[in-house]
Amino acid sequence: MKALLICPDERNGVVGLVDSAPLSNISILGKGLIEYWLEHLATLGAKEILVLATDRPEAVRALVGDGARWGLRVAVESEPRELTVEEARVKYRVDDNAAWVAAPNDVILADYLPGLPLLPLCSSHSDWFSTVRAFMPQALTCDRIGVHELKPDVWIGLHTHISPEAKLIAPCWIGEYSRIEAGAVVGPGAVLEKEVLIARGAEVSQSIVGPETFVGQFTEIHNSLAWGSTLINWKLGSCLTVPDSYLLCSLEPQRARTVLAKKPVRVESPLSALLRLRDYMGELLESVLAEIGLPR
């Protein structure tokens, strides 16, 4: 059976999220929005899906591939503008003899999460946060290998490192390969996507921290979406770029090298780069204290 999936184009309400990827690819509890929809259509019996993409279709192709990991045949078609559901039906559903997934799932505008059609996702940063938070309990599906509920409403991914001196307050979601250091407080209402580093004494509540993001020592993230160096207050709708990499930054390799400029080392991975930086700064502080004769 066939189906059409329309990727949302840029939306003014969530413009702060699309610097790094189109909305269809933005990570939500460890998976891109389009990945949730391909999984959903596969459960409905779809075998062949045409994806219509306006914003960065090459990035969409790179994420979904040929669809084989879902048992699907997926093709991505570039469109100059976002089509409505009816426009897409008229343009692409021309073969009446073909078997299609039953309406309304034959043609879907993927600007919400499967199963939550009444919760808008892309209309505002506030809606994005509230919808992701509402979706947390549903995201622990059978294919989430290694994800488990550490305690009620606290979900932990694979290969996470959480200091015993850190505090997790439900509800919260900790993505795979993330690290939370001593004295940090995560929650309530916190989502850490994959490969996030929360440094000593930092606090994250009622917020989402995007993938590969560093939150520095004693930095407080409240009522916000933190994506790399971009900080969006979802309550106020304000958006700013944090200039200080020691407070908030991306863990992408090229940016990690900038943070490490004072100590030229080989960057094995973004996370190890930040850990090396932390150790280096600690050594530097000890040497300064010793030089001036103060106790450590």
Buried (B, 14 or more C-beta within 10 A) or exposed (E): BBBBBBBBBBBEBBEBBBEBBBBBBBBBBBBBBBBBBBBBBBEEEBBBBBBBBBBBBEBBBEBBEEBEEBEBBBEBBBBEEBBEBEBBBEEBBEEEEEEBBEEEBBBBBBBBBBEEEEBBBBBBBBBBBBBBBEBBEEBEEEEBEEBEEBEEBBBBBBEBEBBEEBEBBBBBBBBBBBBBBEBBBBBBBBBBBBBBBBBBBBBBBBBBBBBBBBBBBEBBBEBBBBBBBBBBBBEEEEBEEBEEBBBBBBBBEEBBBEBBEEEEEEBEEBBBBBBBBBEBBEEEEEEEEEEEEEEE
